[in-house]
Amino acid sequence: MDAKLTLKLDKFVIEQAKEYASFHKRSLSRMIEAYLKSLINQSNMKDEDDFEISPFVKSMSTGVNIPANLDYKAGYLEHMLEKHK
């Protein structure tokens, strides 16, 4: 059952949120509802300390940090050109 809720927010935030919702073809109400549901679901989950990672998954970790701006396509192209000389 849907119910009405009145919120008081910064005008700029409202305008930006409306544009975002419009771009994603969703209503602002549904976006806020989905966000609040995600907060509720997170709070219902166990603490990270209670979550144990299996030894197998830990063994897969390489410890390598991949840069956020890595151009993997260029690297693959370079690899393929070198491979097929």
C-alpha positions as CSV (number, residue, x, y, z in Angstrom):
1,M,0.0,0.0,0.0
2,D,1.4,3.4,-1.0
3,A,1.3,6.3,1.4
4,K,2.2,10.0,0.9
5,L,5.3,11.5,2.5
6,T,6.3,15.1,2.5
7,L,10.1,15.9,2.5
8,K,11.9,19.2,2.9
9,L,15.0,19.2,0.8
10,D,17.4,21.7,-0.8
11,K,15.9,23.1,-4.0
12,F,19.1,22.4,-6.0
13,V,19.1,18.8,-4.8
14,I,15.4,18.4,-5.8
15,E,16.1,19.8,-9.3
16,Q,19.1,17.6,-9.9
17,A,17.3,14.5,-8.6
18,K,14.3,15.2,-10.9
19,E,16.7,15.5,-13.9
20,Y,18.4,12.3,-12.9
21,A,15.1,10.5,-12.5
22,S,13.8,11.8,-15.9
23,F,17.0,10.7,-17.6
24,H,16.6,7.2,-16.2
25,K,12.9,7.1,-17.0
26,R,11.9,6.6,-13.4
27,S,9.8,8.6,-11.0
28,L,11.6,10.4,-8.2
29,S,9.3,8.7,-5.7
30,R,10.3,5.2,-6.9
31,M,14.0,6.2,-6.8
32,I,13.7,7.4,-3.2
33,E,11.8,4.3,-2.3
34,A,14.5,2.0,-3.9
35,Y,17.2,4.0,-2.0
36,L,15.4,3.6,1.3
37,K,14.9,-0.1,0.7
38,S,18.6,-0.5,0.0
39,L,19.4,1.2,3.3
40,I,17.0,-1.1,5.2
41,N,18.4,-4.2,3.5
42,Q,22.0,-3.1,4.4
43,S,21.1,-2.6,8.0
44,N,19.5,-6.0,8.2
45,M,22.6,-7.7,6.9
46,K,25.2,-9.1,9.3
47,D,28.2,-7.0,10.2
48,E,31.2,-7.5,7.9
49,D,33.1,-8.9,11.0
50,D,30.5,-11.8,11.1
51,F,31.1,-12.6,7.4
52,E,33.9,-15.1,6.8
53,I,35.6,-15.3,3.5
54,S,36.4,-18.9,2.5
55,P,40.1,-19.9,2.2
56,F,39.6,-20.7,-1.5
57,V,38.4,-17.1,-2.2
58,K,41.2,-15.7,-0.2
59,S,43.7,-17.8,-2.2
60,M,42.4,-16.2,-5.4
61,S,43.5,-12.7,-4.3
62,T,46.5,-11.4,-6.2
63,G,47.1,-8.2,-4.2
64,V,47.5,-6.3,-7.5
65,N,45.8,-2.9,-7.6
66,I,44.4,-2.1,-11.1
67,P,44.2,1.6,-11.9
68,A,40.7,3.0,-12.5
69,N,41.8,4.6,-15.8
70,L,43.3,1.4,-17.3
71,D,42.7,1.2,-21.0
72,Y,42.5,-2.6,-21.3
73,K,41.5,-2.5,-25.0
74,A,44.7,-0.7,-25.9
75,G,46.7,-3.2,-23.9
76,Y,44.9,-6.1,-25.6
77,L,45.5,-4.6,-29.0
78,E,49.2,-4.1,-28.3
79,H,49.4,-7.8,-27.1
80,M,47.6,-9.1,-30.2
81,L,49.8,-7.0,-32.6
82,E,53.0,-8.3,-30.9
83,K,51.7,-11.8,-30.9
84,H,50.9,-11.8,-34.6
85,K,54.0,-10.2,-36.0
